[in-house]
Amino acid sequence: MQTVELPAGTIEYDDSGQPPGRDDAPVVVLLHGLLMDGSLWNEVAPGLARDARVIRPTLPLGAHRVAMRDDAELDLRGMTRLVADFLAALDLRDATLVLNDWGGPILLVEMGLDERVGKLVLCACEAFDNFPPGIPGRLAGLAGRLGPVGVGLAAQPLRSRRLRRFPLLFGWMSRRPVPEEVARAWFAPTRERAIRRDLAKYAGSRFAREETVAATERLRDFDRPALVVWATEDRLMPRDHGRRLAELLPRGRLVELDGSYTLVPIDRPQALLAELRAFVAEGAPAAA
């Protein structure tokens, strides 16, 4: 695991490096949602790394192990700015940015911070007025507004394999259970008060419906290739949002996958990998 210093604090990330013999391979940045880290992509990243440099940052969304600075701004816009700072700190250009579950970086376009993004993949993520998504998202918001104590109480049942499968906890996130060793790593950091403080800053911030709808609509200005991958059985991300996003994006294309809830990298990793590899390869220099 490598680290990089950003204005908000230290970010850990996994970097596969350039594939052997490929100095000009495309760069893919895989992002995650609340109470997760880059291990969300464990069944997808190795396949992508055959043809691309794959980077998986751990964002300060509750599963991070290094707390942010006390004065870090971690509301929706602050977190979106953190993503832009991360791309800049690693000097990534024409990166393929892949979102799953968390839709915050949709705001990169509206904030004018998308210059380092060459391609965009929206995979079953927040959009329009669905910030935060569904009842689980609203419960997370309530816990965040209660501060570190509220976050701690909300996170405690997630450490139980049986309880986390309840629909109002993590049960609607994936049809397949998250591997136990991965789940333990996701939920353990919330035992630390500073980590709970960071998560409360984000989860407890108020998302104005008009603001997130307007920011999503600004995707009309993203004139680069875009892929929308949506799960037909998703309980948290409305199915029509996938179609609407693909129609908004000038160069957008929609792929729908059956047999999955929100966490497509957990439920349908091989199908998602095939779509991502094909999309990343479009227009990229051929391997020697």
Helices and strands as residue ranges (DSSP letters): E 2-6, E 9-15, E 27-30, G 38-41, H 45-48, E 53-57, H 76-89, E 95-101, G 104-106, H 107-110, E 117-125, H 134-145, H 147-155, G 156-159, G 163-165, I 167-171, H 180-187, G 188-191, H 193-203, H 209-217, G 218-221, E 226-231, H 239-248, E 252-257, H 264-267, H 269-281
